[in-house]
Amino acid sequence: MAELFCCLAIKPYRPQRLDHEAKFDRFMQWAKHASSVPSDSFHINSNLEYAVQLVKQVNFGPQESIRYFAPANSDSGFIEITENNLLEANFEKLNSFKNFKCGSHNKFFEVNLYQKNPINRHHWRANLARPSTDIDLSLKQKAEEKSSDIRAESSTSPPGPTSGESGSTSPKAELQAEENTNKIESTAVKSALRILLPTVKTNLGPKPLASLLCLDWVNEQLGLGLNLEKDWQTQLTSRNIATFIFDYSRLSSVGSVTLAEIENLVALAMHRNSSSENCQLQSGRKQFQEIVDQVLEARATSSWVFKSREAMMRTFTTGPNEELLKLFQHNDEEEQMSSLTDKFRLNVDDENGDDDSQYDDDTNRYEEYYDDDVGSYSSDFEDKDLTACDKECGYCGRCPY
């Protein structure tokens, strides 16, 4: 018997009063104290008004379960049904839902309503070859990963001996040999990473928090045992956190928010987080996630938050993703553009410098042949005072005076 909710401490997330409020209230009152398993013998009758879908997932993370419930005929309770029951009854999802969140277990719940379309009587899913669970992206991805693993195992396993050969290897022995090989390769990879990662964390680059997130994820997934808490405490500054959020916002909407505005929100979130009782018990990555979540919650109605929040928070729950890779690629492009701009500016300055030196040379050459004080071109003759001539010949300049 699987419990429907993780605990009783769930709270409504952005609650609103809906037209179908009574249906949601009835289901929630029953679901908080109930557990259920799918019914194999249940058949939806024509008088059934609605059905409920309950989606459980990690907050900003992968889905854990999708379950369906229908009101019981006898009392105010519900009975769990399968998706095939909804397909047979031609039920469609309404644009009416409620969300609930559990901060203690980091879980998120979505409750949706299904009803039969009263206008379109055509059973549009009657000829559907497969149920929607086969089309659901998360379930489809899991199935593809499982099938790819099976294909990889079958392709790497050596061919079995023929019936005429003696000493045939059992499947159990082959599986044990493959596990030993994988264990040796995994040990070598872990040893190499234990050598390399301490060197990498000394230079985290222009995006230290994004780099540290990747290191922390590798350390956790492979069980390397590296202590990164001191690095987290060093890098968790208001400027670094604001830059991380600002870079993510620029991937989706450029110019809608400034770095200074985000840094003010980060400072307030860091102050609230430091005054909480659980701050000292949280890891550095958890503190980082809480601060980012508070900043995004403070601007939940902004367009840049709506466009970048899901991708940003997915980095904390599922590890590095395409958005984080775009973040680093965007930074590399900016650095290349900045380098080209600086190089162009230096070339322009050098050209201007050559022109100035040429102008100075021309000026010096002009001053060499032109006397500004006298106002005439200079000559090799010395200036003489011709007023002292006693001949009073009219200053012809032919006499030695």
Buried (B, 14 or more C-beta within 10 A) or exposed (E): EEEBBBEEEBEEBEEEEBEBEEBBEBBBEBBEEBEBEBEEEBEBEEEBEBBBBBBBBBBBBEBEEBBBBBBEEEEEBBBBBBBEBBBBBBBBEBEBBBBBBBEEBBBBBBBBBBBBEEEEEEEEBEEEEEBEEEEBEEBEEEEEEEEEEEEEEEEEEEEEEEEEEEEEEEEEEBEEEBEEEEEEEEEEEBEEBBEEBEEBBEEBEEBBBBBBBBBBBBBBEBEBEBEBEEBBEEBBBBEBBBBBBBBBBBBBBEEBBEBEEBBBBBBBBBEEBEEEEEBEEBEBBBBBBBBBBBBBEBBEEBEBBBBBBEBBBBBBBEBBEEBBEBBBEBBEEEEEEEEEEEEEEEEEEEEEEEEEEEEEEEEEEEEEEEEEEEEEEEEEEEEEEEEEBEEEEEEEEEEEE
